[in-house]
Amino acid sequence: MSDLLQRLETYYDASPRPTARTEEIGPFTLFVATGASAYYARPRLGYAGTFTVAEVAAVRARQEELGVPVAFEWVHENSLSLAEVAASAGLSVGSYPLLVLSEPLQPSTPSGVRLRLLASSDPAVGVANAVLAVGFGAPGTASGPQGVAERDAALASSDEDDDRTAYVRELIERNLYVFAVAEDSSGPVAGGLHLPRGSVTEVAGVATLPTHRRRGIGAAVTALLVADAKQRGIDVVFLSAGSEEIARVYERAGFRRFATAGIASLPE
């Protein structure tokens, strides 16, 4: 296993622990959320063996008993047999590109847009959460009709101090989340996070309102997150792309592919 893949495994094991309890089930660690997040089972840190259908089934049974999502995540290059075993256990298996920052990001800030990091008490946290909800509700990189009206409707449908917003505020306060937003005269139109754990961080949740896509706003948000990570002394910045199309966008921005994330869940 390369040093980078080992550091990634260590990160994945550490990342959910501040907001989860764990159970060891066979070769898996089951992370059970203690907050508003939904977690998963992963191969136990340091495990280098194979997996069986019975072992996957045991974890699934425990997740169903607890009433948490049936979900597994892993790095394919470190757990080569797990995708086939999970599929044989009746789960739906997906693969997603993992990319690591390989060169400095140099995007320009689009005209009329301001970039900033959010403090835990910032009133914009709730609005930024609504931006992410609208952005991920219209996946991909294409422009679309969903914009400020949909953002505001999403915000209005939930209390500003609902569980999710309060949870995000707590994680910002604890330096477990760094939340960046891009704003125009209407307020936040794009946002994203990085999740620092030691010298490694994951860029996650970068989304732009479809009406504001194809202007470089998401790239500017990513660059601000990377700049903050570098200021913290972090030397590995990685992300998981939701599709090949999105992976290509990040490759053009200065990331390179180095592995594949595996995810398994119940079939829809």
Summary of the structure (lengths in Angstrom):
residues: 268
radius of gyration: 18.6
end to end distance: 33.9
largest distance: 55.9
contacts: 844
relative contact order: 0.19
helix: 38%
strand: 29%
